[in-house]
Every structure is written in C-alpha cells, then in structure tokens.
Amino acid sequence: MAVSKVSFVAVFAALVFAMIALPAAVQAQSDAPAPAPASDGTSIDQGIAYVLMLLALVLTYIIHAADFCFN
C-alpha cells in the first residue's frame, strides 16, 4: 500500500495550516483579576478614630474650662 505524493503533500499542507491557524484562533486568556473590595474596614476604623479624638478634645476643653471657672 503505497502513499501517493499528492496525499502526502495534502496531509502535510493541512498540518502546516493547522499549526499556523489554530493557535492564533485559540488565544488563551487568563481570568480577570478580582475587583477591589468597596471597603476593607480601614476607612471605617479611621472615621471612628477621628470621632473619638474629637470627643476627647471636646471633653478635655469642657473639663479645663470648668476647672478654670471654679478656681
């Protein structure tokens, strides 16, 4: 059973076409990165810290003002 030169060339041409065309069509893509969280808690913690510092400042002012008035 002899393989004719025409069929060999046809198979070779098909393989070359497949090696060139198919990888270009596949185009591997990685998964999209996960979106950043809307809030990781640090901004909430910072807001609470600012409120507590403001409260401490107001209380300190009130206590020192009361000390000054009663002395």
N, C-alpha and C positions, 0 to 999 in steps of 0.2 A: 504494500500500500504506500505509494509514493505521494508526498505532499508537493503539489504544484507550486511553482514560483509565484503565481498570481495569488493564491490563497495565503502563502507566507507573507507576501507584501501587504495584502489586505489586513491580516491579523496584526502585523507589525504597525501599520498605519493606525489601526484602531487603538492599539495600546498606547502609541505615542500621543494620539489625540486625547485619550482618557487621562494620561498622566499630566497633560498640559491643561486641559479644560476643567476637569473635575476638582482639583484643589482650589482653583480660582472661584468655583461656584460654591464651595463648602463654606469658606470664610468663618473660621472658628471665632466665637465671641465669648468673652468672659461675662460672668454675672455682673450686673450693675452694683456699685457699692451701696451699702445700706444708708438710708438718709440719716442725717444727724438728728439726735433727739431734740424735741422742741425745747425742753428744759431738763437739765441734768440735776437740778436741785441747788446748784451753787448760787444762782441768781436769787432764789427764794431765801436761802440762808443769808445772803448778803443783805437783802431787804430787811429781814428780821433783825440782823445785827445793827443796821442803821437806825431802826425804830428804837431798839433797846438803848443804844448810845444816846439818842436824842432824849429819851425818857430819863436816863441817868443825868444828863446835862440839866434838864428842867428841874428835876428833883434836887440836884445839888444847888442850883440857883435859888430855889424856894427855901431850902433849909438855911443857906447862908444869909438870905435876906431876912428870914425870921430871926436868926441869931443876932443880926445887926440891929434889928428893931427892938428886941427885948434886952439888949445890954446897955 
